[in-house]
Amino acid sequence: MATVTRENIGLLNDKITVTVSKEDYLPTFEKALKQYAKSANIPGFRKGMVPAGMIKKMHGPAVYTEEVLRSIEKGLIDYLDQEKLDIFAQPLPGADNDARNIDMNNPADYSFNFEVGLKPNFELPDLNAANVVRYKINVEPSMIDEEADRLRTRYGKMTEPETVATDEDVLNVRFEESDAEGNVVEGGISKDNSLLVKYFNAAFKPNLMGKKKDDSVVLQLSAAFDEKERDWLVSDLGLDKNDADALNKYFKVTITKTGLVEKRELDEAFFKEVFPNKENITTEEAFREEIKADIQKGLDAQSRNHLHHELYHVLLDNTNIEFPESFLKRWMETGTEQRKTPGQVEEEFPTFKNQLKWTLITDKIVKDNSIEVSPDEIRDHIAQEVLNYFGASGLQGDMSWLGSYVDRLAQDKQQVENTYRRIISQKVFEKAESSFTPAEKEISLDDFRKLQEEHQHHHH
């Protein structure tokens, strides 16, 4: 049995020395050689009849070294398990370990050193002492108006008016690079697109009114569109928005089709189509209340995400944790598959340390509160993500496909691992959230967005 000693060599940094004697490795060495002899195929000898001396000469040194190192490794693993050491990553072999000193012809005691980084004990801060606010974002009447109008358009009927007449007309158009007179440039840009008349700026719109299918206009992007609409159109045409020459190119724009959505009337048939599972929505007032509830649900989710983000920084910034930094830096250099230079380690270490700190905080909350994630929770979460992906259409009709589809996803190890991490992270924040009482404050959506921008700027 291996002999193991341990000594402290720095903050949360210990050296473990594993020593094996001949009695620890020679029996397994001899057994391994016999196995080689039974299976060796050497010309001139029948299988299993190769002399032991020849086997030892051919394979002995390599097998001997392998068995010594295996005994060392077993001694280390047994010690870590017995002492229940909570360590970072994997033990690092000592710089003075040299397998070339292992000599089959001179069996002896062998000692190998390993460094370990010990995980620290620490306490979480009292969240009640932190200045954390839970915001209640108010739903403004204008939000309800906009959503009601969007739904009336979404569920509306598409018509094809003969001529362009309103800002809401939809134009299917073909952009063709041209000169100022509308003569198409050979080999120039050509792209189909679909635009609402209201996307053109106020100065250019009169040029479109009364136009019909196959009519065309000549324009420059810089003159026909304001900045916001121009930027995405420039990108769609493959141009550089910072290139003045590109913005001043002429395009012949030909109308290939005109369309107009006739908005739905605010009647009971429309209400039931939008909210098929809500039997009590029969009036415009009830319809608007349901829209308000949906908007509030989304705003509450934004508020909660902000609260969780605040909690993340409070826990990270106010939890004092010591780290075996010298060990961790050596591990980053040599203990990973992609080795790093000392310069890379110094550059990446602050971010790495923060990630490690958050992992320790999360692990402590999980352990202290016995937080678990069951297979059923993982499956249900995957199913909900599938439904969210397909949207409202996925909630209608024959749903028999869902079970087998989720079954296939649940067999994907990476999918399950990612889902587990999302669920456990959510549970950690919910537990942190339930451990204190934040201040409550009402806020407008505009002010909330400004608050988020300031928060992001502060932490970056």
N, C-alpha and C positions, 0 to 999 in steps of 0.2 A: 504494500500500500504506500502511495506517494506521501512524502512529508511536505507540508506546506507551512510557510511562515509569511507574515504580513507586517509591513512597516509603513508608517505615514511619511510621505516625502514632500507634502505640500498641502495647501488648502483643498480638502475633499479629494485628495490625490494619494493613493496608496500603491506600494509596490508589493506584489505577491510573488514569492519564490517557490517554485515546485521542484522538488528533488525526488528522483526515482533511483532505486537500487537495482542490482541485477535480478533480484527476486521478482521485481515488478514487471520486467519486460522479457527476460530470457524464456520463460515457459511459452509465451505467445509467439516469440520468435521461432522457437523450435517447431511449434505446431504449424506455423505458416510455411516453413521450409518443407515439412512433410506434405502439405497440400500441393505445393509446387511440384514435388517429386511425383505425386500421383497423376498429375495432369500434364506434365511436361512431354512434348514431342521433340525428341532429339535424334537425328539420323544415326543409325547404328545401334539404337537401343529400343526395345519394346516399351510401349507406353506403360508408365508406372514402374519401370525397372532401371531408371537412370540412377547411378550411384549417388548417395547422399553427398559425398565430397564434391562431386561435380556440380550438383545443384547449389551447394553452399558457395562454391567458387564463383558461379555465374550470377546468382541472384542474391547471395547472402548479404553483401554490403547495403544494397538498397532496401531489402526487407528488414534488416537490422535497424537501420535509421528510421524507417517507417514505424516500427513497433516501439522504439524509444519515444518518438514524438507522439505517438498515439497514447502511450502511458502518461506522458506529460500532460497532454490535453485532457485526458480523463481525470487526472488528479486536480487540474484547475477547475473543471466543470463541477466535479463532486464537491469541491470546497465552496464554490460560489453558491451552489444549491444548499449545502449544509448550513452555511452562515447566513443565507438569505440576504446577500448583499444586493442592494438596489443601485445598479450602476448605469451610467450612460453608455450607449452604444456597445462596443465589444472591447475586451481587454486588448491593449497594445503590446506586442512582443517587445522585450527590452532590446536596446541597440547592441548589447553584448552577447545576445543569443547567437550561436553559430553552430549549425548542424554539421559543419565540416569536422568538428571535434569529436563527433560520434564515430568510434572505431570498433568494428566487429571483432578485431583481433585482440582488443584490450578492453573487455567488458568492465564497466566501472559505474560509479554513481554519477548521474548527470543532473545539473541544475539549470533551470531556465527561469528568467524573470519576466513578469508582465505588469504593466501599469493599468490601473483602473481609475475611472472618475466616478466618485460617489454622488448620488442624488442628495440634495440637501433637504433638511426639514425646514418648514416655513409656515407662517400663518397668513391667512387672507385678511385684507383690511375690512373694517366695519363700513359697509356701504351706506349706512344711515348718516355717516359723517361726511359723505361726499355730496357735492352740489349737483345732483342729478335731477332732471325735470322730465316728467311725462307730459308731452304736449297733446292737446286735443285740438285737431285742425278743424276749423269751422267750414261747413259746406255752405257756400254762398249761392243765392238764387241764380246768379249768372252761370254757375257750374251746371245747375239743373237744366237751365235753358239750353245751354250748349249741348248737353248729353241728349236731351229730348229731341233737339233739332238733328243731331247726328243719327239717332235711331230712326227718325222719320225719313231721313235720306237713305239710310242703309236698307230699310224695308220698303223703300219706294219703288216705283215702276219706271223703268228706263224707256223713254220715248225718243224718236228721231225727228226733231223739228227740221223744217226745210231750211231755215236760215238761223244764223247766230243772233240771239236777241238779249241774253241775260248773262250776268256774271257767273251764274251756276251752270251754264252750258258746258258740256264736256266735248273737247275737240280731239279727235284722232288726227294727228298731223305727221307729215314727213318733212324733216329738216334736210335741206340739201345746200351745201356750201355754194355760194354764187358770187357774182359781182354786184355792184350797186343797182344795176338794171334788172337783176334776177336771172342772168344767164348762168346756168349751172357750171361749176368748175369741174373739168374732167379729172377724175381720181380724187376729188375732194370728199369731205365728210358727208355721210348720208346716214340718217338715223330716224326711225319711227318713234313716236312718243304719244302720250296722252296727257292733255292739260285742261284744267279748268280755265275759263276765260278770266276769272278773278286773279289768276297767277300773273297775268300781264299787268304792267303798271298803268296807272290812270291815264297817262299821256298817250299810250299806244292802243288802248282798248277800242277807241272809236274806229280804228282801222279794221277791226274785226266785225263790227256790227253790220248785219245784213248779208254777210258772206254765207256761201252755201258750199256743199260738197264739190270738190275739184277746184274751188277758187284758191288763190294763193296771195301771200303778202311777202314783201321783202323787208327784213329787219336786221338790226345789229343787236346782239345780246346786251350790250352796255346800255342801249337806248330803250329796249322793249321790256326789260325786267328790272325790278328792284333787287337789292343785294341778296336777300335770303333766297328768293326763288331762282335768281341767276346762278347762285353757287351750285345748287344741286343739278341744274340743267347743264352748266358748264362741265361738271364732272361726268354726267351721262353722255355728253358728246365727246369725252376724252380730251378735253382741253385743260389748260392750267389757268385757274382763276386769278393768279397773280401776273399773268401775261397780258398786258394791255392790248397787244396786237391781236391776241386770240379773242378778246372780248369785243374787238371792233370788226371782226370778220362779218361778212354779209351772209345771210342765209335766206334761201327761198323756202317759205313754209307753206306747204300745200295741205288743205283740209281734205282728209280722206273719209271722214265721217263726222256727223254732229250728233250729239246726244244730250238729253236733259232728263234728270231724275225728277219725277213727279212725287213730291213728298207725301207721305201718308197722312190721312186725316186722323185727328186725335179722337178715335172712336173705340168702342169696346173690342171690335175685331182686331184692331191694331194692338191694343193692350194685351190681349190674350196671346197674340203671336210673339210679342216680345217676352212676356212672362207666362209661358204655358202652364206652369205649375202653381200659379197664384190665381185662384178662382175669384177672390174678393176684389180684384182690381177692375172696376167698372166705370170709374170716373177719372177725369183728368187729374183731379186732386190726389186720388189714390195712386195714380200712375207716377206722378211727380214725387210722392212720398217714397215709393219703391225705388225710384232712381236715386233719391237722396240717400236711402239706406245703403244702396250698392256703392255710391260714391264714398259714403262715410266708412264703409268696410275697407275700401282701398286706402283711404287716408289714414285709418287706424293702423293698417299694416305698415304704411310708411313711417308713422310715428313710432311704432314698436321697433322697427328696424333701426331707427335713429337712437332709441333708448338703448338697445342692445349694443350698438356701436359705442355709445357713451360708456356703458358698463365695461366693455372691452378695454377701453383706455384707462378707466378708473382702476380696474384690477391690475392691468399691466404696469401702470405708472406708480401705484401705491403698494404693491407687493414686493417686499424686500427678499430677494433670493440671491444667495452666494453661489458662484459657479467655479469649478476647477478649470479656469480659463486656459492655463498652459496645457493641460491634458487635452481639452477640447480642440485647441488649435493644432496640436500634433495629430489628433485624430482626423481633423479636416485635411491635413497635409498627406497623411499616409494610410488612414484607415478606411477610405472610401474607394469605390471603383475608379472614379476619376480623381486622380491625385491633383493637388493644388500647390502652387508655389507659395512661399511665405508671403509674398506681396498680395496674392489673391486672397489668402486667408485673412490678412489684416483688413482688406477692403470689405470682405463679405461677413466678417465675424459679428459686427453689431446687429445686422439683420438676422443672422443665424441665431444669435443669443436671444433676441426678442422672440423669435419663433419657438425656441426651446423653452423660454420662460412661459409663454402662453400654453404650451403643451403640458408643462408641469402644473400650472394653475388649473387647467381643464381636468387633468388626471386626478387632482386632489378633490375637486368638486364632485367628480364622478364617484370616486372612492368613498368620500365622506358621506355621500347621500345615497350610496348603493344604487346609482342610476344604471339602468340596463336597457338594452334594445332587443326586443324579441323578434324571431323570424316573421311572425305575423305582422308586426309593425313595419318591417322592411318591405314585405310584400304589399301591404296596404299603401305604403308611401309610393312604391313603384307604380301601382295601379292608378293612384291619384295623379301622378306625373303624366301618365299616358293620357288620361282623360283631359288634363289641362292642355296637353300638346294638341289634341284633336279639337279642343274647344267645344262649343255648344253642339256642333254636329255629331261629336262623339257620344253625346248623351241621349241620342234619339235612335229609334229603330232597334234592330236586332243587336244585342250586346254579347252574344254567345262567344264572339271572337276574343273578348277581353281576357278571359281566364287563361287561355292557351298562350296568348301574347305575353301576358305577365309571367307565366311559367318560364317561357324562353328567356326573358330578361333576368329572371331570378336565378338562372343557371350561369349567368355571366359574373365571374368573380369580381371583376373591376366594377361592374354596375352595383353589385351588392355592397362592396367596400365603400364606394362613393355615397351610396344611400345611407349606410350606417353612419358615416362621418357627418352627413347633414342632419340626421335625426339626433345624434348624440350632442352635436353642437347646439341645436335648438333646445334640447332638454337642459343643457348646462346654463344657457342664458335664461330659460324659464325659472330654473332653480335660483339663480342669482337675483332675478327680478322679484321673486317671491320672498326673498330674505330681508327686504327693506321696504320702506314706504316712500316713494319719490314724491317730490312736490308736483302738483297738478297746475297746468297753465293752458288757457285757451289761446289760439294763435291763428292768424290767417294763413292761407296756403302760400301767398307771396312771401310773407315774413318767415314762414317755416323753411322755404327754399333758400332764402338769404342766410338763415341760421345754418343750414347744411353746408352751404358754400364756405361760410366762415369756419365751420368745424373742420371741413376737409383741408382748407388752407392752413389752419393751425397745426394739423397733424401731418403735414407733408412738407 
